[in-house]
């Protein structure tokens, strides 16, 4: 079984998020999503989500491309997660291009193009 992992906050879930999850899942047989906890978002990412971790997790678990959701508590856990879950491919949006190349000794690293015209930031700006 080929396992894939991706990470994110996935707040105000939109079709760009779902498209990323679908394309990530197509790279393997089992998709794990590392979902940023509320504490991680506030203390290390310096952002606040509209939806709580529990709400975002509930939404992600309802998406057919997602097989498992785990908490992302810090930046440093990725290497351990890759080893713990026997990950074959790490996937992120190409806005992170090159930032996770340090994981290449542990697994394949893929940066997928973002969906044009949509982002959580754009939604928040449009609503103002």
C-alpha positions in Angstrom: 0.0 0.0 0.0 1.4 3.4 -1.0 0.8 6.0 1.7 0.6 9.8 1.2 0.7 12.6 3.7 -0.1 16.3 3.5 -0.5 19.0 6.1 -2.5 22.2 6.5 -5.0 24.2 8.5 -7.9 23.5 6.0 -10.0 26.3 7.5 -13.1 27.6 5.5 -12.8 24.5 3.3 -13.2 25.3 -0.4 -12.8 23.5 -3.8 -9.1 24.3 -3.9 -8.6 22.3 -0.7 -10.7 19.4 -2.0 -8.9 19.4 -5.3 -5.5 19.2 -3.5 -6.8 16.3 -1.4 -8.1 14.5 -4.5 -4.8 15.0 -6.4 -2.8 13.9 -3.3 -4.9 10.7 -2.9 -4.4 9.9 -6.6 -0.7 9.5 -5.9 -1.3 6.5 -3.6 -3.7 4.2 -1.8 -4.0 5.9 1.6 -4.1 9.6 2.4 -3.2 11.0 5.9 -3.8 14.7 6.6 -1.8 16.4 9.3 -4.3 19.0 10.5 -2.8 22.0 12.3 -4.1 22.2 15.9 -5.6 25.5 17.2 -2.6 25.9 19.5 -0.1 25.3 16.6 -1.9 27.9 14.5 -1.9 30.5 17.2 1.5 30.0 18.7 3.7 29.0 15.8 1.8 30.0 12.6 0.4 33.2 14.1 -3.0 32.8 12.6 -6.5 32.1 13.9 -8.9 29.7 12.3 -12.6 30.4 12.0 -13.4 26.7 12.7 -12.0 24.8 15.6 -9.6 21.9 15.2 -12.5 19.5 16.1 -14.8 21.1 13.4 -12.0 21.1 10.7 -11.2 17.4 11.6 -14.9 16.5 11.3 -15.1 18.1 7.9 -11.9 16.5 6.6 -13.0 13.0 7.8 -16.2 13.4 5.7 -14.2 13.8 2.5 -13.8 10.6 0.6 -10.2 11.2 -0.4 -9.1 11.4 3.2 -8.4 8.1 5.0 -7.0 9.5 8.3 -6.5 12.8 10.1 -3.7 13.3 12.6 -2.9 16.5 14.7 -0.1 18.7 13.5 1.3 20.2 16.7 4.6 21.6 15.5 6.8 22.2 12.4 9.3 19.6 13.5 7.0 16.5 13.6 7.0 15.8 9.9 10.1 13.5 9.8 8.7 11.5 12.7 5.3 11.2 11.1 6.8 10.0 7.9 8.7 7.3 9.7 5.8 6.4 12.1 3.2 6.0 9.4 5.6 4.5 6.8 4.9 7.3 4.3 5.9 7.0 0.6 5.0 10.5 -0.6 4.8 13.9 1.1 2.5 16.4 -0.7 2.2 20.2 -0.3 1.0 23.0 -2.5 3.6 24.6 -4.7 3.5 27.8 -2.7 5.8 25.8 -0.4 8.1 24.8 -3.2 11.5 23.7 -1.9 10.6 24.3 1.8 10.3 20.5 2.5 13.1 19.2 0.4 14.8 18.1 3.6 12.3 15.3 3.7 13.6 13.7 0.5 15.9 11.2 2.3 12.7 9.8 3.9 10.2 9.8 1.1 9.2 11.3 -2.2 8.3 15.0 -2.0 5.7 16.4 -4.4 4.6 20.1 -4.7 1.2 20.3 -6.4 0.1 23.5 -8.2 -2.5 25.6 -6.3 -6.0 26.0 -7.7 -6.1 29.4 -9.3 -8.5 32.0 -8.1 -9.3 30.5 -4.6 -7.7 30.6 -1.2 -8.9 30.9 2.4 -7.2 34.4 2.5 -9.2 35.4 -0.6 -12.5 34.2 0.9 -11.8 36.2 4.1 -10.9 39.3 2.1 -14.0 38.9 -0.1 -16.2 38.7 3.0 -14.8 42.0 4.5 
